Amino acid sequence: MAFKREVISVRVSRRILWIGAEAYPLNNIARAQVIKIVPARAAAVGRFLSQAVLCVVIWVAARALSGEEQVLSDAGPGFLTIATVVALGVLVIATVKLLSVLLRRHYFALVIETAGTPRTALVSADPNLVDQLVVNIMDAIDNPQAAFSMQVENFHLGDKIQQFGDRNVGKVA
């Protein structure tokens, strides 16, 4: 999963919630919640196992096709040697992909729901910080005089899609 991080300012002033350059009038916010973003570990293990089984099956088939061929002959590497190297290479790549998913951390998204669709306003690795933001936002909705400001490390996970306004860029991977 590709991600970019940046420190953004989250503040409430004059009944407007500012998250970076995005503004949400507090009277338009219906709900704020924390969503836990969990890596797809079970799917990654399943992909790894299917790739490993496929590599073993292809290697066994290559061994059966090569018969009693020596691993190295005078003419250079044989069919079985090439099949073994390719199978090991695929297994190494599959293992690296598996480890990258298994070692990935959990992230926590602040989701702001207005009259329209819910929007992920920011993503953080700190669940306590996002929980505190939800409490602060709800307090600011209840208290017209409330104001707060904090700096938050925001993670952009995955692709950026912008299909509105004069800066329509579509999907940027």
OpenMM code with the backbone's topology and positions (N, CA, C; nanometers):
from openmm import Vec3, app, unit

residues = "MET ALA PHE LYS ARG GLU VAL ILE SER VAL ARG VAL SER ARG ARG ILE LEU TRP ILE GLY ALA GLU ALA TYR PRO LEU ASN ASN ILE ALA ARG ALA GLN VAL ILE LYS ILE VAL PRO ALA ARG ALA ALA ALA VAL GLY ARG PHE LEU SER GLN ALA VAL LEU CYS VAL VAL ILE TRP VAL ALA ALA ARG ALA LEU SER GLY GLU GLU GLN VAL LEU SER ASP ALA GLY PRO GLY PHE LEU THR ILE ALA THR VAL VAL ALA LEU GLY VAL LEU VAL ILE ALA THR VAL LYS LEU LEU SER VAL LEU LEU ARG ARG HIS TYR PHE ALA LEU VAL ILE GLU THR ALA GLY THR PRO ARG THR ALA LEU VAL SER ALA ASP PRO ASN LEU VAL ASP GLN LEU VAL VAL ASN ILE MET ASP ALA ILE ASP ASN PRO GLN ALA ALA PHE SER MET GLN VAL GLU ASN PHE HIS LEU GLY ASP LYS ILE GLN GLN PHE GLY ASP ARG ASN VAL GLY LYS VAL ALA".split()
positions = [
    Vec3(0.0844, -0.1158, 0.0000),
    Vec3(0.0000, 0.0000, 0.0000),
    Vec3(0.0898, 0.1232, 0.0000),
    Vec3(0.0708, 0.2040, -0.0988),
    Vec3(0.1495, 0.3257, -0.1064),
    Vec3(0.0894, 0.4303, -0.0125),
    Vec3(0.1757, 0.5028, 0.0550),
    Vec3(0.1239, 0.6093, 0.1390),
    Vec3(0.2226, 0.7248, 0.1436),
    Vec3(0.1659, 0.8409, 0.1688),
    Vec3(0.2434, 0.9626, 0.1847),
    Vec3(0.1980, 1.0243, 0.3158),
    Vec3(0.2914, 1.0815, 0.3905),
    Vec3(0.2510, 1.1445, 0.5157),
    Vec3(0.2875, 1.2916, 0.5153),
    Vec3(0.2048, 1.3651, 0.5882),
    Vec3(0.2265, 1.5083, 0.6030),
    Vec3(0.1661, 1.5520, 0.7363),
    Vec3(0.2169, 1.6592, 0.7891),
    Vec3(0.1615, 1.7157, 0.9118),
    Vec3(0.0631, 1.8248, 0.8713),
    Vec3(-0.0606, 1.8108, 0.9181),
    Vec3(-0.1630, 1.9093, 0.8849),
    Vec3(-0.2189, 1.9696, 1.0130),
    Vec3(-0.2799, 2.0835, 0.9972),
    Vec3(-0.3413, 2.1533, 1.1092),
    Vec3(-0.4896, 2.1184, 1.1143),
    Vec3(-0.5357, 2.0821, 1.2331),
    Vec3(-0.6783, 2.0582, 1.2564),
    Vec3(-0.7210, 2.1602, 1.3604),
    Vec3(-0.8203, 2.2424, 1.3235),
    Vec3(-0.8613, 2.3471, 1.4168),
    Vec3(-1.0082, 2.3801, 1.3985),
    Vec3(-1.0653, 2.4348, 1.5037),
    Vec3(-1.2007, 2.4886, 1.4993),
    Vec3(-1.1910, 2.6344, 1.5369),
    Vec3(-1.2428, 2.7178, 1.4494),
    Vec3(-1.2508, 2.8608, 1.4803),
    Vec3(-1.3741, 2.9169, 1.4112),
    Vec3(-1.4473, 2.9982, 1.4828),
    Vec3(-1.5690, 3.0634, 1.4330),
    Vec3(-1.6668, 2.9636, 1.3713),
    Vec3(-1.6880, 2.8511, 1.4430),
    Vec3(-1.7857, 2.7484, 1.4058),
    Vec3(-1.7526, 2.6762, 1.2753),
    Vec3(-1.6242, 2.6764, 1.2376),
    Vec3(-1.5803, 2.6035, 1.1181),
    Vec3(-1.4665, 2.5107, 1.1575),
    Vec3(-1.4786, 2.3840, 1.1166),
    Vec3(-1.3729, 2.2850, 1.1371),
    Vec3(-1.2821, 2.2883, 1.0149),
    Vec3(-1.1544, 2.3151, 1.0391),
    Vec3(-1.0545, 2.3156, 0.9320),
    Vec3(-0.9653, 2.1935, 0.9492),
    Vec3(-0.9585, 2.1109, 0.8462),
    Vec3(-0.8669, 1.9971, 0.8432),
    Vec3(-0.7794, 2.0180, 0.7211),
    Vec3(-0.6588, 2.0677, 0.7472),
    Vec3(-0.5740, 2.1093, 0.6359),
    Vec3(-0.6411, 2.2263, 0.5665),
    Vec3(-0.6661, 2.2141, 0.4365),
    Vec3(-0.7307, 2.3207, 0.3601),
    Vec3(-0.8802, 2.2963, 0.3423),
    Vec3(-0.9338, 2.1896, 0.4003),
    Vec3(-1.0759, 2.1589, 0.3875),
    Vec3(-1.1526, 2.2199, 0.5042),
    Vec3(-1.2660, 2.2811, 0.4727),
    Vec3(-1.3482, 2.3469, 0.5745),
    Vec3(-1.4829, 2.2768, 0.5851),
    Vec3(-1.5245, 2.2510, 0.7089),
    Vec3(-1.6539, 2.1895, 0.7364),
    Vec3(-1.7270, 2.2790, 0.8360),
    Vec3(-1.8369, 2.3439, 0.7970),
    Vec3(-1.9147, 2.4187, 0.8957),
    Vec3(-1.9692, 2.3224, 1.0019),
    Vec3(-1.9520, 2.3577, 1.1272),
    Vec3(-1.9913, 2.2667, 1.2354),
    Vec3(-2.1403, 2.2345, 1.2344),
    Vec3(-2.2239, 2.3302, 1.1911),
    Vec3(-2.3677, 2.3026, 1.1903),
    Vec3(-2.4066, 2.2040, 1.0791),
    Vec3(-2.3156, 2.1727, 0.9856),
    Vec3(-2.3441, 2.0743, 0.8803),
    Vec3(-2.2959, 1.9337, 0.9161),
    Vec3(-2.2202, 1.9206, 1.0239),
    Vec3(-2.1654, 1.7899, 1.0604),
    Vec3(-2.2709, 1.7112, 1.1375),
    Vec3(-2.3077, 1.5944, 1.0829),
    Vec3(-2.4062, 1.5082, 1.1480),
    Vec3(-2.3392, 1.4085, 1.2417),
    Vec3(-2.2186, 1.3628, 1.2043),
    Vec3(-2.1514, 1.2617, 1.2850),
    Vec3(-2.0028, 1.2644, 1.2544),
    Vec3(-1.9235, 1.2341, 1.3553),
    Vec3(-1.7797, 1.2127, 1.3392),
    Vec3(-1.7482, 1.0801, 1.4066),
    Vec3(-1.6684, 0.9980, 1.3399),
    Vec3(-1.6375, 0.8672, 1.3969),
    Vec3(-1.4979, 0.8231, 1.3573),
    Vec3(-1.4495, 0.7225, 1.4294),
    Vec3(-1.3182, 0.6643, 1.4030),
    Vec3(-1.3397, 0.5287, 1.3367),
    Vec3(-1.2713, 0.5068, 1.2265),
    Vec3(-1.2755, 0.3786, 1.1562),
    Vec3(-1.1352, 0.3191, 1.1600),
    Vec3(-1.1252, 0.1932, 1.2001),
    Vec3(-0.9962, 0.1240, 1.2038),
    Vec3(-0.9699, 0.0626, 1.0663),
    Vec3(-0.8552, 0.0944, 1.0076),
    Vec3(-0.8159, 0.0408, 0.8775),
    Vec3(-0.7184, -0.0737, 0.9032),
    Vec3(-0.7637, -0.1949, 0.8738),
    Vec3(-0.6866, -0.3156, 0.9032),
    Vec3(-0.6326, -0.3736, 0.7726),
    Vec3(-0.5036, -0.4087, 0.7684),
    Vec3(-0.4497, -0.4722, 0.6475),
    Vec3(-0.5182, -0.6064, 0.6212),
    Vec3(-0.5307, -0.6422, 0.4958),
    Vec3(-0.5962, -0.7676, 0.4560),
    Vec3(-0.4974, -0.8830, 0.4711),
    Vec3(-0.4722, -0.9218, 0.5955),
    Vec3(-0.3714, -1.0252, 0.6227),
    Vec3(-0.4169, -1.1639, 0.5771),
    Vec3(-0.5418, -1.1980, 0.5990),
    Vec3(-0.5905, -1.3307, 0.5583),
    Vec3(-0.5832, -1.3464, 0.4071),
    Vec3(-0.6186, -1.2428, 0.3339),
    Vec3(-0.6103, -1.2491, 0.1875),
    Vec3(-0.4656, -1.2632, 0.1422),
    Vec3(-0.3732, -1.1953, 0.2111),
    Vec3(-0.2314, -1.2049, 0.1748),
    Vec3(-0.1777, -1.3450, 0.1995),
    Vec3(-0.2176, -1.4066, 0.3107),
    Vec3(-0.1737, -1.5439, 0.3388),
    Vec3(-0.2317, -1.6392, 0.2345),
    Vec3(-0.3570, -1.6199, 0.1979),
    Vec3(-0.4192, -1.7032, 0.0953),
    Vec3(-0.3490, -1.6910, -0.0392),
    Vec3(-0.3153, -1.5665, -0.0783),
    Vec3(-0.2412, -1.5459, -0.2037),
    Vec3(-0.1059, -1.6139, -0.1984),
    Vec3(-0.0361, -1.6000, -0.0846),
    Vec3(0.0957, -1.6617, -0.0716),
    Vec3(0.0863, -1.8134, -0.0833),
    Vec3(-0.0094, -1.8729, -0.0141),
    Vec3(-0.0230, -2.0188, -0.0187),
    Vec3(-0.0562, -2.0678, -0.1594),
    Vec3(-0.1437, -1.9961, -0.2294),
    Vec3(-0.1772, -2.0383, -0.3659),
    Vec3(-0.0567, -2.0242, -0.4584),
    Vec3(0.0225, -1.9176, -0.4414),
    Vec3(0.1431, -1.9013, -0.5231),
    Vec3(0.2466, -2.0076, -0.4892),
    Vec3(0.2600, -2.0416, -0.3620),
    Vec3(0.3570, -2.1443, -0.3225),
    Vec3(0.3173, -2.2805, -0.3781),
    Vec3(0.1898, -2.3145, -0.3686),
    Vec3(0.1433, -2.4428, -0.4226),
    Vec3(0.1630, -2.4466, -0.5739),
    Vec3(0.1322, -2.3368, -0.6412),
    Vec3(0.1509, -2.3309, -0.7862),
    Vec3(0.2979, -2.3485, -0.8236),
    Vec3(0.3881, -2.2853, -0.7496),
    Vec3(0.5322, -2.3001, -0.7763),
    Vec3(0.5767, -2.4446, -0.7577),
    Vec3(0.5303, -2.5088, -0.6518),
    Vec3(0.5685, -2.6482, -0.6269),
    Vec3(0.5140, -2.7387, -0.7370),
    Vec3(0.3901, -2.7175, -0.7777),
    Vec3(0.3302, -2.7995, -0.8840),
    Vec3(0.4066, -2.7814, -1.0148),
    Vec3(0.4395, -2.6583, -1.0495),
    Vec3(0.5145, -2.6332, -1.1733),
    Vec3(0.6540, -2.6941, -1.1639),
    Vec3(0.7179, -2.6843, -1.0472),
    Vec3(0.8519, -2.7418, -1.0327),
    Vec3(0.8473, -2.8942, -1.0429),
    Vec3(0.7455, -2.9564, -0.9802),
    Vec3(0.7312, -3.1025, -0.9890),
    Vec3(0.7052, -3.1440, -1.1339),
    Vec3(0.6229, -3.0682, -1.2054),
    Vec3(0.5974, -3.0987, -1.3466),
    Vec3(0.7250, -3.0834, -1.4287),
    Vec3(0.8033, -2.9797, -1.4001),
    Vec3(0.9298, -2.9604, -1.4725),
    Vec3(1.0258, -3.0746, -1.4432),
    Vec3(1.0273, -3.1198, -1.3203),
    Vec3(1.1157, -3.2321, -1.2840),
    Vec3(1.0719, -3.3597, -1.3552),
    Vec3(0.9411, -3.3806, -1.3628),
    Vec3(0.8908, -3.5000, -1.4316),
    Vec3(0.9212, -3.4937, -1.5812),
    Vec3(0.9106, -3.3747, -1.6395),
    Vec3(0.9384, -3.3600, -1.7828),
    Vec3(1.0869, -3.3742, -1.8140),
    Vec3(1.1706, -3.3339, -1.7204),
    Vec3(1.3147, -3.3388, -1.7472),
    Vec3(1.3711, -3.4785, -1.7296),
    Vec3(1.2968, -3.5666, -1.6657),
    Vec3(1.3428, -3.7039, -1.6473),
    Vec3(1.4642, -3.7084, -1.5572),
    Vec3(1.5650, -3.7797, -1.5998),
    Vec3(1.6871, -3.7970, -1.5206),
    Vec3(1.7947, -3.6974, -1.5620),
    Vec3(1.7547, -3.5860, -1.6210),
    Vec3(1.8509, -3.4851, -1.6670),
    Vec3(1.9337, -3.4339, -1.5493),
    Vec3(2.0602, -3.4134, -1.5727),
    Vec3(2.1456, -3.3592, -1.4674),
    Vec3(2.1113, -3.2120, -1.4477),
    Vec3(2.1351, -3.1644, -1.3255),
    Vec3(2.1056, -3.0250, -1.2958),
    Vec3(2.1943, -2.9336, -1.3798),
    Vec3(2.3185, -2.9655, -1.3950),
    Vec3(2.4087, -2.8886, -1.4809),
    Vec3(2.4733, -2.9848, -1.5795),
    Vec3(2.4628, -2.9531, -1.7054),
    Vec3(2.5284, -3.0351, -1.8072),
    Vec3(2.6414, -2.9548, -1.8693),
    Vec3(2.7110, -3.0161, -1.9623),
    Vec3(2.8222, -2.9469, -2.0279),
    Vec3(2.7738, -2.8290, -2.1113),
    Vec3(2.6519, -2.8358, -2.1590),
    Vec3(2.5999, -2.7299, -2.2455),
    Vec3(2.5457, -2.6120, -2.1655),
    Vec3(2.5494, -2.6159, -2.0350),
    Vec3(2.4980, -2.5061, -1.9530),
    Vec3(2.3822, -2.5539, -1.8689),
    Vec3(2.3114, -2.4622, -1.8073),
    Vec3(2.2020, -2.5009, -1.7194),
    Vec3(2.0893, -2.5662, -1.7987),
    Vec3(2.0325, -2.6712, -1.7408),
    Vec3(1.9248, -2.7429, -1.8062),
    Vec3(1.7891, -2.6855, -1.7715),
    Vec3(1.6878, -2.7499, -1.8265),
    Vec3(1.5494, -2.7078, -1.8069),
    Vec3(1.5108, -2.7092, -1.6591),
    Vec3(1.5514, -2.8136, -1.5878),
    Vec3(1.5172, -2.8254, -1.4460),
    Vec3(1.5830, -2.7148, -1.3634),
    Vec3(1.7059, -2.6809, -1.3968),
    Vec3(1.7754, -2.5737, -1.3247),
    Vec3(1.7039, -2.4407, -1.3439),
    Vec3(1.6654, -2.4127, -1.4665),
    Vec3(1.5946, -2.2872, -1.4948),
    Vec3(1.4598, -2.2856, -1.4226),
    Vec3(1.3882, -2.3978, -1.4251),
    Vec3(1.2591, -2.4055, -1.3559),
    Vec3(1.2764, -2.3863, -1.2056),
    Vec3(1.3835, -2.4428, -1.1488),
    Vec3(1.4099, -2.4275, -1.0054),
    Vec3(1.4389, -2.2824, -0.9702),
    Vec3(1.5216, -2.2170, -1.0502),
    Vec3(1.5561, -2.0765, -1.0239),
    Vec3(1.4318, -1.9882, -1.0353),
    Vec3(1.3500, -2.0120, -1.1368),
    Vec3(1.2277, -1.9326, -1.1537),
    Vec3(1.1321, -1.9567, -1.0368),
    Vec3(1.1148, -2.0826, -0.9964),
    Vec3(1.0249, -2.1136, -0.8843),
    Vec3(1.0735, -2.0488, -0.7551),
    Vec3(1.2033, -2.0561, -0.7296),
    Vec3(1.2575, -1.9922, -0.6087),
    Vec3(1.2424, -1.8409, -0.6149),
    Vec3(1.2622, -1.7825, -0.7325),
    Vec3(1.2446, -1.6378, -0.7482),
    Vec3(1.1020, -1.5953, -0.7197),
    Vec3(1.0063, -1.6707, -0.7733),
    Vec3(0.8654, -1.6393, -0.7486),
    Vec3(0.8322, -1.6554, -0.6002),
    Vec3(0.8869, -1.7577, -0.5358),
    Vec3(0.8626, -1.7765, -0.3923),
    Vec3(0.9225, -1.6633, -0.3089),
    Vec3(1.0395, -1.6157, -0.3469),
    Vec3(1.1007, -1.5035, -0.2743),
    Vec3(1.0142, -1.3788, -0.2886),
    Vec3(0.9690, -1.3504, -0.4102),
    Vec3(0.8836, -1.2326, -0.4320),
    Vec3(0.7528, -1.2467, -0.3539),
    Vec3(0.6929, -1.3656, -0.3560),
    Vec3(0.5681, -1.3881, -0.2820),
    Vec3(0.5898, -1.3716, -0.1318),
    Vec3(0.7051, -1.4172, -0.0820),
    Vec3(0.7358, -1.4034, 0.0607),
    Vec3(0.7526, -1.2571, 0.0992),
    Vec3(0.8196, -1.1800, 0.0155),
    Vec3(0.8377, -1.0369, 0.0432),
    Vec3(0.7023, -0.9662, 0.0459),
    Vec3(0.6157, -0.9983, -0.0502),
    Vec3(0.4819, -0.9376, -0.0515),
    Vec3(0.4024, -0.9766, 0.0730),
    Vec3(0.4124, -1.1034, 0.1132),
    Vec3(0.3424, -1.1489, 0.2329),
    Vec3(0.3918, -1.0741, 0.3563),
    Vec3(0.5226, -1.0640, 0.3717),
    Vec3(0.5782, -0.9946, 0.4884),
    Vec3(0.5406, -0.8472, 0.4890),
    Vec3(0.5337, -0.7844, 0.3710),
    Vec3(0.4975, -0.6424, 0.3673),
    Vec3(0.3553, -0.6204, 0.4181),
    Vec3(0.2662, -0.7162, 0.3951),
    Vec3(0.1293, -0.7035, 0.4462),
    Vec3(0.1225, -0.7424, 0.5940),
    Vec3(0.1922, -0.8493, 0.6319),
    Vec3(0.1864, -0.8947, 0.7714),
    Vec3(0.2475, -0.7935, 0.8678),
    Vec3(0.3469, -0.7192, 0.8228),
    Vec3(0.4141, -0.6225, 0.9098),
    Vec3(0.3516, -0.4832, 0.9037),
    Vec3(0.2503, -0.4660, 0.8207),
    Vec3(0.1855, -0.3358, 0.8064),
    Vec3(0.1064, -0.3030, 0.9323),
    Vec3(0.1098, -0.1787, 0.9729),
    Vec3(0.0415, -0.1363, 1.0949),
    Vec3(-0.1046, -0.1019, 1.0666),
    Vec3(-0.1799, -0.0890, 1.1731),
    Vec3(-0.3191, -0.0455, 1.1638),
    Vec3(-0.3207, 0.1068, 1.1572),
    Vec3(-0.4163, 0.1612, 1.0843),
    Vec3(-0.4367, 0.3052, 1.0786),
    Vec3(-0.5788, 0.3348, 1.1237),
    Vec3(-0.6011, 0.4604, 1.1629),
    Vec3(-0.7304, 0.5012, 1.2144),
    Vec3(-0.7749, 0.6258, 1.1399),
    Vec3(-0.8948, 0.6186, 1.0813),
    Vec3(-0.9454, 0.7276, 0.9986),
    Vec3(-1.0502, 0.8073, 1.0754),
    Vec3(-1.0419, 0.9384, 1.0635),
    Vec3(-1.1458, 1.0274, 1.1139),
    Vec3(-1.2436, 1.0486, 0.9989),
    Vec3(-1.3658, 1.0016, 1.0174),
    Vec3(-1.4678, 1.0124, 0.9134),
    Vec3(-1.5689, 1.1175, 0.9576),
    Vec3(-1.5880, 1.2176, 0.8722),
    Vec3(-1.6839, 1.3252, 0.8971),
    Vec3(-1.8051, 1.3002, 0.8080),
    Vec3(-1.9224, 1.2945, 0.8704),
    Vec3(-2.0450, 1.2723, 0.7942),
    Vec3(-2.1278, 1.3995, 0.7974),
    Vec3(-2.1574, 1.4499, 0.6784),
    Vec3(-2.2417, 1.5685, 0.6658),
    Vec3(-2.3740, 1.5246, 0.6038),
    Vec3(-2.4500, 1.6196, 0.5489),
    Vec3(-2.5754, 1.5840, 0.4834),
    Vec3(-2.5496, 1.4963, 0.3614),
    Vec3(-2.4316, 1.5056, 0.3040),
    Vec3(-2.3950, 1.4225, 0.1895),
    Vec3(-2.3318, 1.2924, 0.2354),
    Vec3(-2.2374, 1.2457, 0.1574),
    Vec3(-2.1713, 1.1190, 0.1888),
    Vec3(-2.0627, 1.1392, 0.2939),
    Vec3(-2.0331, 1.0353, 0.3711),
    Vec3(-1.9229, 1.0451, 0.4681),
    Vec3(-1.7895, 1.0623, 0.3961),
    Vec3(-1.6995, 1.1400, 0.4562),
    Vec3(-1.5669, 1.1633, 0.3988),
    Vec3(-1.4603, 1.1312, 0.5017),
    Vec3(-1.3552, 1.0647, 0.4554),
    Vec3(-1.2401, 1.0429, 0.5419),
    Vec3(-1.1614, 1.1727, 0.5447),
    Vec3(-1.1613, 1.2374, 0.6584),
    Vec3(-1.0968, 1.3676, 0.6693),
    Vec3(-0.9469, 1.3543, 0.6911),
    Vec3(-0.9069, 1.2556, 0.7706),
    Vec3(-0.7645, 1.2316, 0.7925),
    Vec3(-0.7440, 1.0895, 0.8402),
    Vec3(-0.6200, 1.0420, 0.8267),
    Vec3(-0.5824, 0.9073, 0.8693),
    Vec3(-0.4574, 0.9200, 0.9548),
    Vec3(-0.4586, 0.8547, 1.0710),
    Vec3(-0.3462, 0.8620, 1.1635),
    Vec3(-0.3130, 0.7227, 1.2152),
    Vec3(-0.1907, 0.7075, 1.2612),
    Vec3(-0.1496, 0.5812, 1.3226),
    Vec3(-0.1811, 0.5791, 1.4721),
    Vec3(-0.2212, 0.6925, 1.5279),
    Vec3(-0.2469, 0.7048, 1.6715),
    Vec3(-0.3975, 0.7040, 1.6991),
    Vec3(-0.4513, 0.5952, 1.7534),
    Vec3(-0.5962, 0.5898, 1.7771),
    Vec3(-0.6426, 0.6895, 1.8833),
    Vec3(-0.5599, 0.7155, 1.9828),
    Vec3(-0.5985, 0.8100, 2.0884),
    Vec3(-0.6137, 0.9510, 2.0336),
    Vec3(-0.5277, 0.9887, 1.9409),
    Vec3(-0.5355, 1.1213, 1.8803),
    Vec3(-0.6651, 1.1371, 1.8013),
    Vec3(-0.7007, 1.0363, 1.7230),
    Vec3(-0.8231, 1.0442, 1.6430),
    Vec3(-0.9461, 1.0427, 1.7342),
    Vec3(-0.9435, 0.9619, 1.8394),
    Vec3(-1.0532, 0.9632, 1.9369),
    Vec3(-1.0686, 1.1013, 1.9999),
    Vec3(-0.9569, 1.1626, 2.0361),
    Vec3(-0.9613, 1.2960, 2.0962),
    Vec3(-1.0153, 1.3996, 1.9975),
    Vec3(-0.9811, 1.3850, 1.8697),
    Vec3(-1.0354, 1.4764, 1.7685),
    Vec3(-1.1874, 1.4650, 1.7599),
    Vec3(-1.2395, 1.3432, 1.7648),
    Vec3(-1.3849, 1.3241, 1.7607),
    Vec3(-1.4497, 1.3922, 1.8811),
    Vec3(-1.3916, 1.3741, 1.9985),
    Vec3(-1.4452, 1.4381, 2.1196),
    Vec3(-1.4403, 1.5900, 2.1055),
    Vec3(-1.3284, 1.6436, 2.0586),
    Vec3(-1.3155, 1.7889, 2.0419),
    Vec3(-1.4159, 1.8434, 1.9405),
    Vec3(-1.4372, 1.7708, 1.8315),
    Vec3(-1.5319, 1.8163, 1.7289),
    Vec3(-1.6739, 1.8157, 1.7843),
    Vec3(-1.7108, 1.7101, 1.8556),
    Vec3(-1.8456, 1.7035, 1.9129),
    Vec3(-1.8647, 1.8105, 2.0203),
    Vec3(-1.7612, 1.8375, 2.0992),
    Vec3(-1.7694, 1.9459, 2.1980),
    Vec3(-1.7864, 2.0805, 2.1292),
    Vec3(-1.7169, 2.1000, 2.0177),
    Vec3(-1.7279, 2.2266, 1.9451),
    Vec3(-1.8671, 2.2434, 1.8846),
    Vec3(-1.9307, 2.1335, 1.8459),
    Vec3(-2.0676, 2.1423, 1.7935),
    Vec3(-2.1631, 2.1842, 1.9047),
    Vec3(-2.1432, 2.1299, 2.0252),
    Vec3(-2.2306, 2.1624, 2.1385),
    Vec3(-2.2031, 2.3002, 2.1972),
    Vec3(-2.0807, 2.3478, 2.1872),
    Vec3(-2.0408, 2.4741, 2.2491),
    Vec3(-1.9990, 2.5732, 2.1403),
    Vec3(-2.0823, 2.6732, 2.1109),
    Vec3(-2.0501, 2.7685, 2.0039),
    Vec3(-1.9218, 2.8489, 2.0282),
    Vec3(-1.8778, 2.8605, 2.1520),
    Vec3(-1.7565, 2.9377, 2.1816),
    Vec3(-1.6301, 2.8524, 2.1749),
    Vec3(-1.6440, 2.7240, 2.1531),
    Vec3(-1.5281, 2.6337, 2.1563),
    Vec3(-1.4342, 2.6600, 2.0396),
    Vec3(-1.3069, 2.6442, 2.0693),
    Vec3(-1.2031, 2.6549, 1.9660),
    Vec3(-1.0867, 2.5670, 2.0094),
    Vec3(-1.0245, 2.5021, 1.9144),
    Vec3(-0.9039, 2.4243, 1.9426),
    Vec3(-0.8194, 2.4199, 1.8168),
    Vec3(-0.6939, 2.3851, 1.8367),
    Vec3(-0.6010, 2.3727, 1.7242),
    Vec3(-0.4972, 2.2679, 1.7602),
    Vec3(-0.4671, 2.1787, 1.6660),
    Vec3(-0.3628, 2.0786, 1.6877),
    Vec3(-0.2999, 2.0389, 1.5548),
    Vec3(-0.1766, 1.9936, 1.5647),
    Vec3(-0.1038, 1.9435, 1.4483),
    Vec3(-0.1148, 1.7911, 1.4479),
    Vec3(-0.1473, 1.7341, 1.3322),
    Vec3(-0.1693, 1.5902, 1.3209),
    Vec3(-0.0886, 1.5378, 1.2029),
    Vec3(-0.0232, 1.4233, 1.2253),
    Vec3(0.0451, 1.3568, 1.1145),
    Vec3(-0.0598, 1.2772, 1.0377),
    Vec3(-0.0837, 1.3182, 0.9137),
    Vec3(-0.1870, 1.2592, 0.8296),
    Vec3(-0.1227, 1.1678, 0.7264),
    Vec3(-0.1794, 1.0485, 0.7092),
    Vec3(-0.1307, 0.9524, 0.6103),
    Vec3(-0.2284, 0.9479, 0.4936),
    Vec3(-0.1764, 0.9569, 0.3714),
    Vec3(-0.2574, 0.9369, 0.2512),
    Vec3(-0.2342, 0.7937, 0.2078),
    Vec3(-0.3344, 0.7086, 0.2239),
    Vec3(-0.3219, 0.5674, 0.1900),
    Vec3(-0.3845, 0.5428, 0.0535),
    Vec3(-0.3102, 0.4812, -0.0362),
    Vec3(-0.3646, 0.4435, -0.1660),
    Vec3(-0.3703, 0.5584, -0.2639),
    Vec3(-0.4621, 0.5470, -0.3583),
    Vec3(-0.4734, 0.6431, -0.4668),
    Vec3(-0.5480, 0.7677, -0.4211),
    Vec3(-0.5194, 0.8786, -0.4897),
    Vec3(-0.5914, 1.0024, -0.4639),
    Vec3(-0.6874, 1.0241, -0.5801),
    Vec3(-0.8141, 1.0411, -0.5484),
    Vec3(-0.9145, 1.0615, -0.6522),
    Vec3(-0.9817, 1.1950, -0.6264),
    Vec3(-0.9745, 1.2827, -0.7250),
    Vec3(-1.0376, 1.4137, -0.7134),
    Vec3(-1.1178, 1.4366, -0.8401),
    Vec3(-1.2495, 1.4320, -0.8287),
    Vec3(-1.3349, 1.4463, -0.9455),
    Vec3(-1.4359, 1.5583, -0.9256),
    Vec3(-1.3911, 1.6678, -0.8698),
    Vec3(-1.4803, 1.7805, -0.8509),
    Vec3(-1.3993, 1.9084, -0.8608),
    Vec3(-1.4676, 2.0165, -0.8865),
    Vec3(-1.4013, 2.1461, -0.8913),
    Vec3(-1.3197, 2.1671, -1.0173),
    Vec3(-1.2426, 2.2741, -1.0175),
    Vec3(-1.1643, 2.3089, -1.1362),
    Vec3(-1.0314, 2.2346, -1.1423),
    Vec3(-1.0007, 2.1541, -1.0417),
    Vec3(-0.8753, 2.0770, -1.0420),
    Vec3(-0.9044, 1.9274, -1.0554),
    Vec3(-0.9940, 1.8924, -1.1454),
    Vec3(-1.0320, 1.7536, -1.1670),
    Vec3(-0.9140, 1.6785, -1.2261),
    Vec3(-0.8558, 1.5887, -1.1473),
    Vec3(-0.7413, 1.5103, -1.1947),
    Vec3(-0.7762, 1.3634, -1.2088),
    Vec3(-0.8967, 1.3237, -1.1688),
    Vec3(-0.9330, 1.1828, -1.1754),
    Vec3(-0.8534, 1.1031, -1.0745),
    Vec3(-0.8066, 0.9859, -1.1150),
    Vec3(-0.7320, 0.8974, -1.0256),
    Vec3(-0.5832, 0.9180, -1.0463),
    Vec3(-0.5131, 0.9497, -0.9381),
    Vec3(-0.3680, 0.9654, -0.9410),
    Vec3(-0.3102, 0.8558, -0.8544),
    Vec3(-0.2390, 0.7621, -0.9161),
    Vec3(-0.1843, 0.6482, -0.8414),
    Vec3(-0.0564, 0.6864, -0.7720),
] * unit.nanometer
topology = app.Topology()
chain = topology.addChain("A")
for resn in residues:
    res = topology.addResidue(resn, chain)
    for name in ("N", "CA", "C"):
        topology.addAtom(name, app.Element.getBySymbol(name[0]), res)
